[in-house]
Amino acid sequence: MSESTTEQEITTLPSWFKVAAIIALVWNLLGVMAFVGHMMMTPEKIAQLPLAEQALYDAVPLWATIAFAFAVFGGALGSLALLMKKGLCYPLFIASFVGVVVQQVHSFFISNSYEVYGPGGTIMPIMVVIIALVLILFSAKGHKHNWFN
């Protein structure tokens, strides 16, 4: 086996790479839509929510909203970079993960979201943390195997 053949094998993308990158992008764009929906909540729309949910909306501090923005926009940009095979995806996914963790700390330990939404309200946040971590590992694997240009 020649040196160029070995180098080519290392940089060849797995067949599932593009599908995984597209799924990551769609997932993170859904997060962007959730953020935009959150930011577009008018006082009239908030008033239509149950009182406990209204209190949650009113109590969200600016730093938690900024963390939400880092989580979703970092993830979306990271996914776009991943799809474009750019190594920039790794630090973007790190920023997204930090945003996710900060946001979840607020949700689980500072606000009373568990009391409002119950155990069922923990499933999606846990999935978000796991997927953000998987995207970091995915991009790290890409760096290790020279998938990025």
RAJOLIN-V49964 format. One record per helix or strand of 2 or more residues. SS is the DSSP state (@ for helix, = for strand). FROM is the first residue (numbers start at 1). TO is the last residue. Records with the same first field share a line. If there is no record, write none. Layout:
SS = FROM-TO ; FROM-TO
//
This chain:
@ = 3-11 ; 17-39 ; 43-47 ; 51-58 ; 62-83 ; 89-110 ; 113-117 ; 119-144
//
